[in-house]
Amino acid sequence: GDSVTQMEGPVTLSEEAFLTINCTYTATGYPSLFWYVQYPGEGLQLLLKATKADDKGSNKGFEATYRKETTSFHLEKGSVQVSDSAVYFCAMIIQGAQKLVFGQGTRLTINP
Amino acid sequence: DTEVTQTPKHLVMGMTNKKSLKCEQHMGHRAMYWYKQKAKKPPELMFVYSYEKLSINESVPSRFSPECPNSSLLNLHLHALQPEDSALYLCASSRLADYNEQFFGPGTRLTVL
């Protein structure tokens, strides 16, 4: 079946460190891929997306590249800030489907 | 206007109460969704409306009753809930139901006593 697997958290980093959160997917069809971020006490915000192989999504210094050969969509940021502390969800939707499939979420804490 | 709004932000209700959650979007989106999110878990899909018609019900108990009065509004009517129904209820919308990114509201934090 369709599924998304994220690296287990929690992840704790110091400010200005490099961030990678791994995400891989298993899809029966052709997916679009997303990263959502959820700050404490809030809803989900769409962080970035990619709709076809080799697309790179980027926003607020975060990047992720759609790698069809490795079925991956890893989230990266070169220099994290305390304000990036949140839960990050990798998600996909299969063409023709109506349902977002989420990973389990990765809690990120950035210390000053 | 590029946001999804939800009211109320917080709701406390007893098991015999009837209450409603409301969601609104003015982005011209034709698909709207209800999700339930428990602590430290991803959102779980409950219902999908496409062009104001219910297209997906993820086997949700009948004590949750969705309604889509028009393309901008989505309600979730609650009746005879259980304490285990306490959660964050998220509304989302997308341009179309098929293959489009979804935009989420801030959620309603529901506590059932």
Contacts between the chains, C-beta under 8 A, distances in Angstrom:
chain1	res1	chain2	res2	distance
A	32	B	99	6.1
A	32	B	101	7.3
A	34	B	101	6.0
A	36	B	104	7.6
A	42	B	106	5.7
A	42	B	107	7.3
A	43	B	4	7.9
A	43	B	6	7.8
A	43	B	88	8.0
A	43	B	90	5.5
A	43	B	104	4.3
A	43	B	105	5.4
A	43	B	106	4.4
A	43	B	107	4.6
A	44	B	43	7.0
A	44	B	90	6.9
A	44	B	92	7.9
A	44	B	104	4.2
A	45	B	104	7.1
A	46	B	101	5.7
A	46	B	102	7.7
A	46	B	103	6.4
A	46	B	104	7.8
A	49	B	101	5.5
A	89	B	42	5.7
A	93	B	99	5.9
A	93	B	100	7.6
A	93	B	101	7.9
A	94	B	99	7.8
A	95	B	98	7.5
A	95	B	99	5.1
A	96	B	98	6.1
A	96	B	99	6.9
A	97	B	98	7.1
A	97	B	99	7.3
A	98	B	31	7.2
A	98	B	48	5.2
A	98	B	50	6.9
A	98	B	55	6.3
A	98	B	56	5.9
A	98	B	97	4.2
A	98	B	98	6.2
A	99	B	45	5.8
A	99	B	48	7.5
A	99	B	56	7.0
A	100	B	43	8.0
A	100	B	45	7.2
A	100	B	102	6.0
A	102	B	42	3.6
A	102	B	43	6.4
A	103	B	42	6.8
A	104	B	41	7.5
A	104	B	42	6.1
A	105	B	40	7.4
A	105	B	41	7.3
A	105	B	42	5.5
A	107	B	40	7.8
